[in-house]
Amino acid sequence: RLGAAPADCVVLEDAAPGAAAAHAAGMRCIAIPYVAAQADAPEFATAALLLRGGQEEFTARAAYEWMAASS
């Protein structure tokens, strides 16, 4: 119980069900598919940022820059 509003939260998620749960909770999601082939899963389509290349594509700088630009 952090007391943060869901809209103020960002979820980093590597699984499609987790991305869907973040969306259902009203949280922004950075999706980093564990398996690149899963990037086309419909649940990832709701992510605010989808890194189709998975962990190979993710950098903390890119995530920070996206959060700063979308705030």
N, C-alpha and C positions, 0 to 999 in steps of 0.2 A: 504494500500500500504506500506508494510513493506520493500520492496526492497530485500527480501530474495528469493533465487532461490528455486523453488519447490523441487528439490532434497535435499535441506538442511533442509526441513521441515518434522516434524513428526506429524501425525494426530492421535488423540485418538478418536475412533468412536464406537458408540454402535448400529448403524443401518446399514444394508446392503447397502442401496443406498448411504450413506455417505462414506462407504469404497470404493465403486465403483467410486465415485467422486474423492476421494483422489488419487486412482490409475490413473484415467484418467488425473488428473492434474500433475502427475509425482511425487507425494509425498509418502513417506513411511507411512504406516498405522499400528497402533496397534489397532486391532479389539477386542472390549470387548462387545460381543453380550448382549443386554439387556435381551433377552429371550434365554436361553441356547438352546432351540430347533431350533433357527434360525442360530446356528453356522454352519450348513451344507449348508446355502444359498451360491450359486455360487459366489456372490459378495464378500463374506468373504474370498474366496480362494485366492484372489489377495493380501490380507493383508500380510505385512512383518512379523507380529507376530499376531497370532490368539490365544486368551485366551478363549478356548471353554467353560470354566466354568463361564464366564462373570465376574461380579463384585466380586463374591466370590473368584475368582482366581487372580484378579488384585491386585498388590501392586506397590507403587511408586518405591520401590527398584528394583523390577523385571524389570520395564520399564526402569529405569536408567541404570541398568546393561546391558540390551539388547542394548540400544542406545550406550553405551560406547563400547561394543563389536562389533557393526556393523558400527561404524564410520570409 
